[in-house]
Structures are given as C-alpha cells and as structure tokens.
Amino acid sequence: MLYLACALLALQLYNLVLLLYGRAQARDLPSGTTIDGAWPRVSIIIPARDEEAEIEQALRSVLALDYPNVEVIVVNDRSTDRTSEVLTMVQATHPQLRIETITELPAGWLGKNHALMRGVSIATGELLLFTDADIVFTPDALKRTVALLVNDRIDHLTVSPVIRSDSFWINMLSAMFIRNFTLFVKPWRARDPKSPNHIGLGAFNLVRRNAYEAAGGHERIRLRPDDDMKLGKILKLGGFRQEIVFGQDALSLQWYSSVRAMTVGLEKNILAGVDYRVWFLAFGLCVVLLSDLGPLALLGWTDVPTTIVAASASFVSMWTIALFLPFTSQSRLTAVLTPALTTILVWIFARSAFLTLKRGGIAWRGCFYPLAELRQNEV
C-alpha cells in the first residue's frame, strides 16, 4: 500500500507543478487601451436561444462598451420564451442593436453554430467577437482586448471570465471543472506555434475575420457541440497566432443556477470534448477518481508511513483545486470539499456519456443529433 500511496502523491505533485507552471506562463489581461492608428471595426455576435433570464443584463453591458467602432448583432435562434420581447425592449432604447431572427434550423447544423454563421454573414467588422448571451462586460473590456490583439499581432484571442453564481455548489464545481479542464487542455501552450494545443471559450473568442474565413469558419465545425474549442483548433491548424488571458476584472459569467442545471447543460459536451472516444473518457474519469479519492481510502491503514504519504497526497489534491477557487470567488479553505466535488463532477461526466450512448446521440434544445452524424464532423 505504501507504493500505491507514493504513486498517488507523485501524480498529485505532478499535477500541482503543471498547474503552477501553467499559471506562471499565463497572462492577465493588460490594462492598456491604446493602439497606433484607428480602432478596427468589431462585430460582436451573440447567439441567443431562450435566454430571457440573463440576456438583458449582458446585452446592456455590451451596448455600454467604451469602444468607438463597434456593431452588436444578436441572433435570436428559435427562442420559445420571452427572449424576443426582451430584445425588442432593449432595441427600443438602443436602436443601433441589430437583431437577426432564425425561425428554422437547416439540416446538418447545430443551432448555436448556425446562429454564429448567420451573424457573421451580416457582420461588417474586420474583427469578430463571439460571445455568449450571459457574459457581462466592463466598459473598457473591448478596448483592452482589441489593444492586446492589435499590439501583439494576435489572430485569435480568448479571455477567461470570472464565474459567479448564487449557488455555492455551482461555484465549487466550476472551480473543479476548470482545474480538470486546465490539466486536460493545457491552455498556456496554445500560444506556441509548435504545439498542437489550442484554446477557445464561448465566453470570449475575438478573431480576425480574414483568419476566421481562411480557417473555414463555423461551416467547418457545423456539428461540433464543442464549437468554441474547435474554432480554436481550426485556427491553430491554419497557422494563426492564438492566445488566452485571464480577464476576471473585465468579464463575468453567471453560469448554471443549480447542480441539476449544470448536469443537463453539460450533456451535449462531454463526449464531444474527447472526440467521442468513450475509452479515453472512461480512463480519464478513473484517473481523476483514483488520484483525488484514493489517498482518502488509504488513510485508515495502520502503517504510519502509508498514512503520512496518503495524507500528503490528499493535501496536494486539495491544493490543486484551491488554485482555482478565486476564479469563482470562493475561499481556498473550501478546498476541503475536493473529494465530494470530484465525486459529483465524475458522476455528471459519466451520466452525460451514458445518455449520449443510450440515446444514440444528443438531445439539445428541441433537436436530436445522431451520434453517427456528429462523429462525421471530425476536425
């Protein structure tokens, strides 16, 4: 048992060093808001389907951006709630807001991907900003991000927001999700042109239009539920320069309202995120369970060295999640809940994969997409 405890401690130390290195490599969004020459025109494209709860606050923050050359396009994608009414109300006081309405989804498309493509088709900007209908911006957010993109000659810039929720458990699970996502994706490597690692977040993908079109745009990823990451991938494959920065003082995301909402919300993404490799997901979930819960199982052994090593491994596991708790405005002391968070998140992931396989596809927002068809859209 001592050998197993040592192996688990080594794994957790490796994860911790990797995360600390990644954080050291990552940049915070600079505060600078100046560029040489005129500000390029930015088209902000927001897909919206049944977003009545969040879209007004998010949209008003977008319309209040301190940027001199911007257009805002909301693509209302077959909404069945009060989204249309909210958009009309906001447009009444902000006539510059452009609303594109979709009533039917063509075959061979996911709704969000099609909505983004439609937004691009009417956009006039040389820069395209794809963002979600629940992202709240500070007034200087766009100037800061465009200044970084222009001054550093970046083709695709992703910004990570701070996550806020009224649910304590959602905040905690979000931190756990970010930890595992970071270990899997290693986003700090996206800027390295020699690395295959790529990044993209639905909260904020700012891309040069010529790069977007050269990479194939959303037409190339029309059936990818993980459209944000796959947009980053096709841009990276196209040889375009990519970067991710932390923008907690510029963007905020009101994420899921409950654990149940998070469970349902992640149903479409999990298998897609590993390119539908069931064995890979199963292996990854087993590793997460073993690394986070294994040390606790060894604490009861009377062998003192085993107990000490296992306790150390458990402490390091909690340390890895504590690194991400500030992203969700939680105290690092709540990292003691790591075992419970791991159990819940693994269950959510496993449930998502099981339902996808059982149904033979994903059921999402009134449509069913067969797994065989989804797998054909490889990137």
N, C-alpha and C positions, 0 to 999 in steps of 0.2 A: 504493500500500500504506500510505502514511502516513495517508491519510484513513480507511482501514479501522481501523488501529491506534488512531487518535484516537476513532473511534466506539465501539470496544470499551472503551477507557479511560473514556469518558463513561458508557457503560452500567454498568460496574462501580462507578464513583463514585456514580452514582445509586442503585444497589443498596445500597452501603455507607451512604450518607447516610440512606436509607429505613430500614435496619435499626437504625442508631444512634438515629434519631428514635423508632422503634418501641420500642426498649429503654428509652429515656428516659421514654416515655409509660406503659410497663407498670409494674405494681406487684409487689413481693414480698408474699407472704402475711404480714400483720401477726402479731405475737406475742400480741396481746391475746386474752384468754379470758373476758371479762365482758360481760354484757348487762343491760339493765333488765328485770326480771321473770323469769319461769320459762323454762327452756330448752325450746324446742319439740321435740316428738317427731320423731325422724328414723327413717325406714325405709331401711336400707341394702340394696340389691337387687343381687345378684351372679349373673349368668348363668354357667353352667359346663357345658362340654361337653369331655370328655377332657382334664381339667386336672390329672391326678394329680401331675404334676411340680412344680407351683407352688402349688396351692391351699391346702395345709396351712399353709405359712408366711404366705401372705397372709391367710388366714382367721383365724389365731391373732392376727395383728396387729390385725385388725378387732375381734375379740372382746375385745382388751385396751385398746380405746379408753377414755379417761377422759371419758366423757360420760354424764350421769345419766338420759337419756330416749331410749333407742335400741332398735330391734329389727333383727336381722340375718336376712335371708332369702336363702338360696342356692337358685337354680332349677337343678336338675340336668337338663339338656336332652339326653336320649337318649345319655348317655355310654356308651362301649363299653370303657373302660379301668377303672382302679381308683378313679375319682373317687367313686363311690358308697361304697366301703369307707372311703376317707379321710374323707368327710363323716360317716359313721356313727361313726368313731373320734373325730373332733373333737366331735361332738354328745354323746358319752358323758361328756365332761368339761365340756361347756358346753351343758346341756340347754335353755338359752334360744334356742339356734340353731334357726331354722325352716328345714326343707328341703322344697321343693316339687319333685316329680318329674314330668317330662314323658316320656311314652313314645311319643307320636305327634305329628308336626308337621302342623297343618291346612294345606290348600291356601291359597296366596296370602300366605304368610308366610315371611320368613327366620327361621331358628332363633333367633338371638340376640334379634331384635326381639320375637318371640313370647314368649320366655322373660322378657324385661323386662316385657312387658304382663301376663303371668301373675303376676309378682312384685308389680306394682302392685295387681292385683286382690285380693290378700290383705293388702296393707300397711295399716297403721293410722296412719302418720305424716302430719303436716301438711307435712313436708319429705321429699323423696325424693332419695336419693343413689344414682345409678347408677355402679357401678364394676366393673372387670374382676377376674377371678379370679387375677391375678398382680400386683396392686398391694399394696405393703407400706406400712402407715401407722405414723407415730409416735403415741404415746399421746395427745398433745394436738392431733392434726391436726383432728379433728372439731370440737372446741371452737373452735379458731381460725377455721375456715371458717364455722361457723354464726354466730359472733360478727361476722364481717365481713359476712355476708349480712344479718343482722338489723340491725346498727347502721347499715349503709349502704343499707338498704332495697333490696337487690338481689333480683331474682326468679330469676335463673339464674347460678350461679357455677361456673366451670370452673377447675381447678387443674392446672398443668403439673408433672409429676413429674421427678425426675432419672432418667436411663436408665442402667442398669447391665447389663453383660454380661461374661461371661468371654471373649468373642471381641473381640479388638482391632478387627477389621474391622467388626463389628457396631456397636461404639461409634462408629467413624469414619463409617460410612454413616448412622447415626442422626443425627449432627450435620449431615451433608449434607442428609438428608431434612428435618430441622427448618428448616434455612436456606431451602430451596426452598418448603416449606410456609408459612413465615412471609411470604416475598415474595409468594406467591400469595394467601393468606388475609388478611394484614394484621390480625391478631387484635386489636391495640390499638384498632382502630376499632369493635369490637363494642359498646363502652360508649356510643358516640354514637348517640342515637336517630334522628338524621337520616341515618345511614349505613346502606347495605344490608349491610355486612359483618357477619358473625356468627361464632360460635365454639362449639365443643363438642368435648370429648375423652372418649374411652371410659374413660380412667383415673379421671376425676372429674367428674361432672355433678351438681351439687346444685341442685335446683329446688323451688320452692314447689308444692305439689300443686294448688292452685287454678289456677296458671298453666299447669301441665302439662295439666290437664284442659281448660282453655279453649282451648289450642293444638291439641288433638286427640290428644295422646299418641302412643304408638307405633302405634296404629291408622292414623294418618295417614301414617306412614313405614314401613309393614309390609314393603315390599320394597326398602328402601334399604340397600345394603351399608355405606354411609357414615352409619349411623344416628346416630352421635354428633354429627357436623356438622349433619345435617339436623334433629336435635332442637333444636339451637341456632337453626337457621334458622326453624323454625315458631314458636319462642318469640319471636324477634325480629320476625317478621311480625305476631305477636299484640300487639306493642307493649310487651312485657315488658322490664324492665331487665336487662342482661346485663353480665358482667364476667369477665375472665380474669386470674389472678395466677400468679406463679411460686412453686411450693411445694417447691423442692428439699430443704428441710430438714424437710418433712412427709410427702412421698410419694416412693416409689421404684418403678421398674418394671424387672423382669427381662424384657427384651424378647427378641427372637429369639436362639436359641442358635448359629446359623450363617448364613452368607450364603445357603445353599440354603433354610433355613427362612424367611428373610426374603423370598426370591424367591417362594416358594409362598404365604406369608402375605399378600403384597400383591396376589395375583392377582385377588381379588374387588373391590378398592377403587379401582383407578386410573382406569378409565373412569367409574365412578360418581362419582368426585370431580370430574370435569369435566362431569357430567350427560350422559355418553355422547357428547360432541362429539369425534369422532375427529380432526377437523381442528384443533381447539383444542389437544388434547394433542400432536399432531404438531408444531404450530407452537411450542408451549412447549418441547418437548424440543430442537428445533433451536436455539432461542434460548439454552437452557442450554449446549448443546454449543459453540455459536459463542462465547458470552461467556467460558466457562471454558477452552476448548481453543484458540480462535482466536489469542489472544496468543502461545501457545507456537509455533504454526505460523509466526508472523511473526518470531520471534527469530533465525532463521537468515539473514535478509536483511542484505546488506552495508550498506544505507542506515542510517547511525548514528541519525538522528532516529527512524526507524521502529522500530529495535531498542530504543531507550530508552523510547519510548511503549508498545511491546508489553510490555516487561519491567515497566513500571509497572502496566499493566492486569493482568498475571498476578499481581503482588504484591497488588493490591487485591482480586482474586478470592480469593486465599488469606486475606486479612484478613476477608472476609465469612464464611468458614467458621470461622475462628479464634474469632469471636464466640460460636459455639455449642458449641465443644468442651468448655467446662466443664460443660455440661449432661450430658455423657456421661463426665465425669471423665477427660478426655484433655488432654495438654499442648497448648498452642496451637502449639508447634513442629511438630506433626504435620500442620499445615495444608499443608505442602509436598506432601502426597499428594492435594491437591484435584483435579488432572487425572484421576488414577486413580479417585477416588471418583465424580467426575462420570460417567465412562465406565461404571462398574458400575451406578450408580443409573439412568442413562438406559436401559441395557440391561434392567434389571429392569422399569422402567415400560413400555418398548416391548414386552417379552415378554408382560406382563400384558394389554396391549391386544390384541396379536396373538392370544393364546389365547382371549380373550373373543369376538373376532370370528370366529375359526376354529370355535370350538365352538358359536357362536350363543347364548352365554350364559355363566354362571359355574357351575363345579362346586365346591361348597363343603360340606365335612363331610358327605358322603354324600348330598347332594341336588344336583339340577341345576335352575337357574333360567333359563328362556329370556330372551334379551335383549329380545325384543319385550314380554314381560310386565314386565320390570324397568323399561323405559322408560315404561311407562304410569303408574308411581308417581312422577309429577313433583311437585316441591314448589317 
